[in-house]
Each structure stands twice: as structure tokens, then as C-alpha cells.
Amino acid sequence: MVDKYNVEATEILAYHALSLPMTEAVPIYEQLLSTFPTAAKYWKQYVEVHMMLHNDVAAKQVFGRCLLDNRQVSLWRCYIRLIRKLNEYKGAEGQEETKKAFEFMLNYLGSDIASGLVWIEYITFLKSLPASDPQEESQRTASIRKVYQKAVTTPTHHVEQLWKDYEKFENSVSRALAKSQVSEYQPKYNSAKAVYRERKKLVDDIDWNMLAVPPTGSDKEEQQCMAWKRFLAFEKRNPQRIDSESSNSRIILSYEQCLMYLYYYPDVWYDYVTWHADNGSMDLAVKIYEKALKVLPDSELLKYAYAELEESRGEIQPAKKIYESLIGDGVNASALAHIQFIRFLRRTEGIEAARKYFVDARSYPNCTYHVFVAYAKMAFCQDKDPKLAHNVFEAGMKRFMHEPEYILEYADFLCRLNDDTNVRALFERALNTLPPEKSVEIWKRYTQFEQTYGNLASILKVEQRRKEALSRTGEDGSSALHDVVSRYSFMGLRPCSSKDLDYLARQELLAKNINQKAEKSVLPTSAKVNYPDTSRMIIYDSRQLQDAALLPNNAELPAASNSILPAPAAPSVVGTGTTKSLDEILGVLPPALAAFVRNLPSVDGPAPDVDIVLSILLQSNVPSVKTGKLAPVPITSDSANKSRLNPGAVPFKSAKQVHSGGKRKDMDRQQNDETPAQSQPVPTDLFKIRQMKKARGVTSSQTGSASSGSGSSFSGELSGSIGCT
């Protein structure tokens, strides 16, 4: 199916029409403009082709079709050109026709931000009119002054140029009067100029070449919609504080221009109507609804809103016609249309008219149980007739016994009557008819009813019957304790904490999957553990950090330093060459870290569920680690390899480290006494590493000699910190 609102294809077709003869181009333009009746640029292109071929009469007819629905300055200026051309040689009569055309345009578009050129063009035209005597000269001057004063108080692109021209004009007429005239309008001009700056920011966000298409939800459409709504809100605030008539004229122009682009947006139409209605212009509001329904004939929402407006102002017959248009012949009418018409008839003509239509509507094929429920509720709640409502519900049972929602509505009605006997009878009738998979909500409401109206024996009996009935469907996986929670809860009050409710909810989830066989695992939900691909990892060597400290600024390590050791084939424990189980790996971790890992959920991929991890963390009691002194670990080739193979293990202590000199021991004690071991960050900045070495009195030569042996004192401390972290 061809999309007639295809913008790209439309642009190509419009461009192609320019190269065709007029006889071939006209059908194309008519097709385009029937699809896009508010595309001012296509209307302009259409009339310009007529004007180029001197088909002035045809051009004028086209303008008569499009001007009022396309409030765009460029199109209307084209209309002014045509009028001036037609009246160029008609003397005073033609000048009067041209003047009326200018006034007609400025009346509709004079407040547009792009109308400055039109004001200038009109003033130039007035200045060109001949004056045969002083009286005509005085009248012409007064007309020009009036137009200038209107133009300089309108926030347009050319407001500053118009003000300069106005000052020159007043000085050319009379220097004595110019000062008073200019000083009177100076504040109004300043206000217009300030409003223009704000207005321009909003107008610049609007795409004036966009074609009106039904909403698709694209980002561009949404941005344009919001840009127009911001502009409309700005105009409604009346920032220039002008009189209400002029302000309303600007708002109307803004809405009309907005609908050129948001032509198929029902909320914009409704907002336009509401603004007119709020300002007391009911007749204009009705006209806009009529226009909107021509654009959106299938919009039930606008039809209901239109009928509501007519009913609110006492026009019952027009409102009734709108409802009848929604119903049509009744065969294809929706259940909602029947319901709303019944309610309208009760409001306007009485209960008998509503009852009569309900009798007719129940025979239509599209009459669902909703119509019965709506009419029964209306009879009970609004007309205080419980007997009629009861009869309607019973009549509906013959057709809608298989609808659980209808049963629940009927049960609610009987509960309002405190007719507990018939409520129980209704539930039993329904449960004997409905299949188990459709009776879940019925059982739930039956249980709630017994909890409110029954005794303990009846409550327990219904709950047991529900479990037996739903056990085959798998819908009832609640635990016995959860049933107790349900029995002893009321509204938002619960007999347990939210943590207990979460626990019971998890138990219900597990109960539904109880038959699924799971392998034994340390981790709670799955036995599968995906280990990382260690063959792709770069082995960390703490000596790289020491070597980096000795390099000049901005220098890089040799490429070979990233592959000091080959990657292990699998996780292994230090000192062995065999792969260990998860329990053995956790056994060599610090107790706090091991406890944390044991509480983590297993993952079947690289990324765990963050919400589950956070939930386990919040519910876990991870033991705190006692802070103490960290013994420095000198890096030898053997100990470095062990640290790399088991980075999470407790740091190893060599015999040389245990019997180290007193100076080194005192330095470590002083550092550990001042800052807890856990709070000491691992230095990664080269400048900080040099500063720490300088504070400890370690020179480059000392570091170099130490690194050639068993490792420097600093590198040993760093290794110990990393091992603990």
C-alpha cells in the first residue's frame, strides 16, 4: 500500500511538476493539495505557475481556496502582488482595491513576526498615493501615521527599521509635533522590541517547512509539537500587556498557524476550542469543532467533546445528532457509544427514554455485557431503583455467564444490597460454569467476600476449595502463611513487615518452579559458573609500577612488560598446579570477601541482575573486618608470581621480611598507627609515588639496587596493599 503522506515522495513530485506543462501539472498540484491542504509552499508554487502564464483568474480562484486556512506571510504577499497587478491600471478604483487587500492581509497576519516587510510595503504604497489638495494630503499623512504607530508596536523582524522610518516621517511632517509623537510611542516601541527578542527564540525552534501528517511519534514531530505549545503559551501570557482584543487576535493567529503543521493532532484542536469557550466565544468554538471533525472524522474523542459543549450550552438537539452519528444504524456501533447515548438520554429526556433505548440496544450484535452493567448501575445509583438493576443483572446472566468481569460486577451490586445469600449463590453458579483457568478472579473475590461476611469455618473452607480447584492450573502457588497474611490484612495494613512479604513472594516464585530439577551449588539459583577467558587477560606485575616510577614524565613502559608471565589456563591455588573447586578458591579469600561472594547469585553470562545483587546485599549480614597492621611484602620473583596467580589471597610473608631491620619496622609501624590499613589507597599517580619515596628518603639509586635484589621497601608495601585489597 502506497503511503500518501510520504514526505520525500511528495517533495520529488512537487519538484517534477515545475517542469511539466500546465495541463499536466494541474492534476499533480490538485493531488498534492488534497493530501496536504495546509502546505502553503505548494499553494504558493501552484498560484505562481498560474501567474507566470498570466492565468490571473485561475490564480485568484486558487487564492480563494487557500488563504484563510494558510496563514503564511509569503503566500499572502504573493496574493498582494496579484491584486496590485490586477489593479495597476485602474486608477483610483484600483488603488482602493489594493488598499483593501493590504488591510485584509494585515488584519489576519499583521501580528506575525515575519510581517514587517508587509508593513513597510503598505506604508510605501500609501506614500505613493497622489494628493490633489491639502485635505487629501492631511488624510494621507494621518493614514500613514496610524499605520506606522501600529507597526512599531508589533514585535516583528523589522521593528527597529520601522521605528527609524517613523522618526524620519514625523520629523519630515513637523519637527514641532515630532517630539511629542515620538515620545508617546517610544515606551510602546521598547516593549515591542523586548517582546520580539523573546518571541524570536521560540519561533526559531519551529520548522516552517514541515508538512502536516498524522502523528507517528517521531522525535522531530514531538519536538515541533512542544515548540508550538511553548509558543502558544507565550502568546497567551500576553507579555506585551496589550489590550485583550489585540492579544486575542495574536493568539488566534498562533493557533491557526499551529494547525497548519499539527493538522491531525486532536489535542491541539481541543485546546483551541477550549480557549474560545473559556473566552465566551461559543459560536467560534462550535465552528472549530465542525472544522476539526472534517479533518478527523473518525475521532470519537472529539465527537464526545463536541456533544458535551453543545449540551453544556443548552443545545440538546445538536448534541443528540452527534450521538446519533456515533451510533449510526446501531449494528456497527460500539458498546461505549450505546452506553454514552443511554446516559445522555437519561440526562436530557429522562429514565423512560434511556430504558427504551436500552431495550433496543440489547438486541444489537455488538452489545456487550458492559451495556448491561452500565444501565443497571445507572438505575441503581442515579434512579434509586434496585429492583430494576437486579432484573437487568439477571437478564444479563443468560448471555454473559461466561464473563468473569460481569460476575464480579454483579457480585459488587449484591454486596451493596447486603444480600450475602445471593452473593454466595452467584459465586457458586459461576464456579460451576466457568473453567478453572477463567475462575481465578472469581475465587479471589469469593475468598475476600467470606473474609468480610463469613465465619472462620467458611473462610477456611473456601480457601481450601480454591486451592483444590486451581492446583491443576498452576495459578495458585501461594504458601499457607501467605493465606494467613491475606486473611488478616485490611486495605493497606499488613500483619507482617515488607521484608516478610518479599520473602513470601520469593517463596511463591520458587514454589511454581519446584518441579524443576536443579544441581547442587554454593550459589543460590544456578550451579553454572562462567569463568572469564583468562587467555585474553594481561597479567598484572606490581614491578611495573616500580619501573614506571623510575621513568621520565610521559614515558611509556616497554611493550614486553605487559606479558611477563604466560596466562594461566584456569583458576588455580598458589603453590599447586591443579584446578580447584569453588569452595577451595573461596577458602583462601578473606572471610568478609568470601561471605560476600557466597551470597552473590550465579550468572549465566557476563552481567548479573543488578537489582538481585542489591537485594542480596541489603539482606546479608557481611561480617566486618578488623583493621590491623599490614606486614610489608618484598617482591621476589617467586612471591610476585604467587601474587599474580592468586590476587585475592592473604599476602605471604617471607623469612627475610619477618626479620627485617628496626628502621624499616619503625617506619611501617608509624604509618599503620596513623592510618588504618583498609583506608590506605593504592597509589597510581607517578607524582604521588615519587613524593612518597622522597618523604621516606628512598633515592633512585637505592630503589634501583633494591629492585635488583629482593625488592624495595616501597614496592613491598605496595604489593601488600594490593594483595589485601
C-alpha positions, -999 to 999 in steps of 0.1 A, spaced: 0 0 0 14 34 -10 17 59 18 1 91 6 18 110 35 53 101 22 71 134 26 101 126 5 80 113 -24 58 144 -22 88 168 -24 100 149 -55 66 151 -71 62 188 -65 96 195 -80 87 174 -110 55 194 -116 76 225 -122 89 211 -155 56 199 -168 31 218 -190 2 234 -171 -23 208 -183 -2 180 -168 9 199 -137 -26 209 -125 -37 173 -117 -5 168 -97 -10 200 -77 -46 191 -70 -35 157 -58 -8 172 -36 -30 198 -21 -59 174 -14 -34 154 7 -17 184 22 -43 212 23 -22 233 47 10 231 27 14 269 20 45 263 -1 26 241 -25 -2 266 -28 23 293 -35 40 272 -61 6 264 -77 -5 301 -80 29 313 -91 27 289 -121 -7 304 -130 7 339 -126 37 332 -148 13 320 -175 -10 351 -169 -38 329 -158 -48 356 -133 -84 345 -129 -74 309 -121 -48 322 -97 -74 343 -79 -96 313 -76 -68 293 -61 -62 320 -35 -99 319 -26 -95 283 -17 -64 285 4 -58 319 21 -78 316 53 -65 281 60 -29 290 53 -18 320 74 17 323 60 32 356 51 50 345 19 18 331 4 -2 362 13 25 385 -2 21 366 -34 -17 374 -32 -9 411 -27 13 410 -59 -16 396 -78 -40 422 -66 -16 450 -74 -11 436 -108 -48 433 -115 -54 469 -103 -23 486 -117 -41 505 -145 -75 511 -128 -67 545 -113 -83 555 -81 -106 525 -80 -77 501 -84 -58 519 -57 -87 515 -33 -89 478 -41 -52 474 -34 -55 493 -1 -83 469 9 -62 439 1 -34 453 23 -57 459 51 -73 425 47 -39 409 49 -27 429 79 -60 422 97 -52 385 96 -14 384 95 -3 418 108 9 404 142 31 377 126 67 381 134 76 380 97 50 407 87 75 436 90 81 437 52 43 438 46 40 469 69 69 485 50 53 477 17 20 490 27 34 523 40 54 527 8 21 522 -11 3 548 9 31 573 4 28 568 -34 -9 577 -35 -15 611 -51 -30 640 -31 -46 668 -52 -54 692 -23 -42 699 13 -72 680 27 -62 648 9 -26 654 19 -37 657 55 -58 625 52 -29 606 36 -5 618 64 -29 607 91 -33 573 74 5 568 72 10 579 108 -17 554 120 -1 525 101 34 535 114 22 536 150 6 502 147 37 487 130 62 500 156 43 484 184 42 450 167 72 426 176 84 418 141 118 412 125 118 448 111 105 467 141 138 486 145 138 497 109 102 507 111 109 528 142 137 547 124 115 553 94 87 565 117 110 591 134 121 604 99 85 605 89 74 626 119 103 650 115 95 655 78 59 664 86 65 687 116 95 690 138 74 707 164 50 678 167 75 651 161 89 652 196 56 646 213 45 619 189 78 600 192 80 603 230 45 589 232 53 558 213 89 553 225 79 531 255 55 510 233 82 505 208 107 495 235 82 470 248 76 455 213 114 452 208 118 434 241 90 410 233 104 404 198 136 391 213 117 365 234 94 357 206 122 351 181 138 325 203 106 305 203 99 310 166 134 298 156 126 264 171 97 259 146 102 242 113 80 263 89 85 239 60 72 208 78 42 191 61 12 182 81 10 144 85 -8 122 111 13 117 142 39 89 140 56 96 173 90 105 158 114 127 177 111 156 152 73 156 154 74 156 192 99 184 192 78 205 168 47 198 189 64 211 221 79 241 202 44 251 191 29 246 226 56 268 241 49 295 215 12 293 222 17 295 260 40 326 254 13 344 234 -14 335 260 6 352 287 3 385 267 39 396 276 35 429 259 4 438 280 -16 449 250 -54 452 250 -74 420 251 -87 423 215 -52 426 201 -40 399 223 -68 375 213 -60 383 176 -24 372 181 -35 340 199 -59 331 171 -32 336 145 -8 314 165 -34 286 167 -43 289 130 -6 287 121 0 259 145 -28 238 129 -12 242 95 15 219 108 -2 199 136 -33 194 114 -40 159 126 -34 164 163 -68 162 182 -54 177 214 -44 209 195 -79 213 181 -94 206 215 -71 232 232 -81 258 205 -118 251 212 -114 253 249 -96 286 247 -125 301 227 -151 286 251 -132 300 281 -133 334 265 -170 332 258 -168 327 220 -191 296 219 -201 301 183 -164 302 172 -158 271 193 -186 253 175 -172 263 141 -138 250 151 -153 216 162 -170 213 129 -138 220 111 -119 196 133 -143 168 126 -139 173 88 -102 168 93 -106 139 118 -140 124 110 -131 91 129 -122 108 162 -148 97 187 -130 117 213 -136 150 195 -172 140 189 -179 134 226 -162 167 234 -183 185 208 -216 169 221 -206 179 256 -201 215 245 -235 217 228 -252 201 258 -234 224 282 -249 255 265 -284 240 262 -283 229 226 -298 195 231 -308 186 196 -274 194 180 -258 173 208 -283 144 201 -274 145 164 -237 140 173 -246 110 195 -267 95 167 -238 99 143 -218 78 166 -244 51 167 -254 51 130 -277 22 123 -268 6 156 -254 -26 140 -218 -14 139 -219 9 169 -195 2 197 -207 -7 232 -193 26 245 -215 46 221 -246 28 233 -236 35 270 -229 72 264 -262 76 245 -282 60 273 -266 83 298 -273 113 275 -309 104 272 -313 100 309 -298 134 315 -318 152 288 -351 132 283 -355 111 314 -353 75 326 -380 63 302 -362 74 272 -330 57 284 -349 25 292 -365 24 258 -331 28 240 -316 1 263 -343 -23 252 -334 -16 216 -296 -17 222 -296 -51 238 -307 -67 206 -277 -53 186 -249 -78 179 -222 -55 193 -240 -51 226 -216 -65 252 -220 -70 290 -207 -35 295 -241 -21 283 -260 -42 309 -236 -32 337 -238 5 328 -276 5 326 -280 -15 359 -256 9 377 -275 39 364 -308 25 376 -294 17 410 -271 47 417 -289 75 399 -325 65 398 -325 46 432 -342 16 417 -325 -16 430 -353 -39 417 -348 -27 381 -310 -31 385 -314 -66 399 -336 -76 369 -311 -62 344 -282 -81 360 -303 -113 360 -312 -108 324 -276 -104 315 -267 -137 333 -284 -156 305 -259 -142 280 -228 -134 300 -224 -162 325 -190 -170 309 -177 -134 315 -158 -133 349 -159 -94 348 -197 -95 346 -200 -119 375 -177 -96 396 -198 -65 388 -230 -84 397 -214 -96 430 -204 -60 438 -240 -49 433 -254 -76 456 -228 -68 482 -241 -32 482 -275 -46 489 -260 -67 518 -276 -97 501 -249 -122 512 -271 -152 504 -275 -143 468 -238 -134 466 -228 -169 476 -253 -184 452 -239 -162 424 -204 -174 431 -214 -210 432 -233 -207 399 -203 -190 383 -178 -215 396 -199 -244 384 -200 -229 349 -165 -213 343 -135 -234 335 -107 -233 362 -84 -211 341 -111 -183 339 -122 -186 375 -91 -173 393 -105 -138 399 -139 -153 410 -122 -175 436 -102 -145 448 -133 -123 452 -152 -152 468 -124 -155 494 -124 -118 501 -162 -119 505 -160 -147 530 -133 -128 549 -157 -99 553 -190 -116 557 -183 -152 567 -171 -170 598 -137 -188 602 -151 -221 591 -165 -207 559 -133 -188 552 -111 -219 556 -135 -239 535 -135 -215 506 -97 -212 507 -93 -250 506 -117 -253 477 -98 -226 458 -65 -245 463 -80 -277 451 -97 -261 421 -67 -241 409 -40 -267 418 -43 -282 383 -39 -248 365 -8 -238 384 -24 -204 392 -23 -208 430 12 -212 443 7 -193 475 21 -207 507 -2 -214 537 14 -185 556 6 -162 527 -31 -172 531 -29 -161 567 -15 -127 556 -44 -124 532 -70 -132 559 -56 -108 584 -49 -78 561 -71 -48 556 -67 -23 529 -30 -12 532 -25 -27 566 -5 -59 568 3 -83 597 39 -85 587 68 -64 575 76 -56 539 107 -78 543 84 -108 552 62 -100 522 93 -101 499 103 -134 514 68 -149 509 68 -136 473 101 -153 466 88 -185 481 57 -184 458 80 -179 428 101 -209 439 70 -230 445 59 -225 409 93 -240 398 95 -266 424 94 -295 399 124 -282 380 155 -302 389 184 -280 400 220 -291 406 236 -285 439 256 -253 441 271 -230 466 254 -201 448 216 -198 454 199 -200 420 221 -218 395 250 -242 396 266 -229 364 296 -205 369 311 -189 338 348 -182 343 364 -154 324 386 -162 294 420 -159 312 439 -164 279 429 -129 269 439 -112 301 471 -92 307 489 -105 337 495 -78 363 530 -74 377 535 -50 406 571 -44 394 556 -24 365 545 3 390 580 4 405 596 6 370 571 33 360 582 54 389 617 54 376 607 66 341 607 102 330 574 121 327 552 110 298 574 79 292 558 45 285 568 11 296 582 -14 271 557 -34 253 572 -66 267 564 -56 303 527 -65 296 535 -101 291 559 -111 318 542 -143 326 520 -166 304 483 -165 312 471 -195 334 447 -219 317 423 -219 346 419 -205 381 444 -222 404 455 -220 440 490 -208 448 516 -235 451 497 -261 431 493 -269 395 458 -283 398 424 -266 392 405 -261 424 368 -262 432 348 -231 441 349 -240 478 387 -242 477 390 -209 459 367 -192 484 387 -208 513 418 -187 505 399 -154 503 395 -131 533 364 -141 553 345 -109 545 351 -113 508 343 -150 508 310 -143 526 301 -117 501 308 -140 471 288 -168 486 257 -145 488 260 -134 452 237 -150 426 252 -172 400 252 -157 365 247 -173 331 266 -146 313 289 -116 319 264 -93 336 243 -102 367 209 -87 375 218 -55 395 185 -55 414 190 -91 426 226 -83 437 215 -52 456 186 -71 472 210 -98 485 235 -71 497 207 -54 517 196 -87 533 231 -100 540 250 -96 572 285 -93 559 310 -95 589 332 -66 594 370 -70 590 392 -59 619 417 -34 608 453 -41 617 488 -36 606 498 -49 572 532 -65 570 552 -54 540 558 -80 514 590 -77 495 586 -87 459 608 -115 448 604 -134 415 587 -162 434 564 -141 456 554 -119 426 543 -149 406 523 -162 436 506 -128 440 496 -128 403 482 -163 403 461 -156 434 455 -118 436 427 -122 463 447 -143 487 463 -131 520 498 -117 515 526 -141 521 554 -133 545 590 -144 538 616 -151 564 636 -121 553 605 -99 558 598 -112 593 634 -105 605 638 -71 587 657 -43 603 644 -20 630 644 11 608 620 -4 583 598 -18 611 595 15 628 586 32 596 558 7 589 545 10 625 543 48 623 524 46 590 500 19 603 493 38 636 484 70 617 460 54 591 441 21 592 452 -5 567 419 -6 549 417 31 544 452 33 527 446 38 489 468 22 464 489 50 448 486 51 410 498 86 402 535 88 394 540 121 410 525 108 443 547 78 442 578 99 438 567 122 467 562 92 490 596 79 481 612 113 488 594 115 522 609 81 531 643 90 519 645 65 491 666 77 462 667 64 427 700 45 434 686 29 465 654 19 446 674 5 417 697 -15 439 668 -29 459 649 -39 429 678 -59 417 677 -79 449 646 -87 469 626 -55 461 625 -21 476 607 -13 508 581 8 490 574 -18 464 569 -44 491 544 -22 509 525 -15 477 523 -52 469 510 -59 504 483 -33 499 472 -47 466 471 -82 480 448 -71 508 426 -50 486 
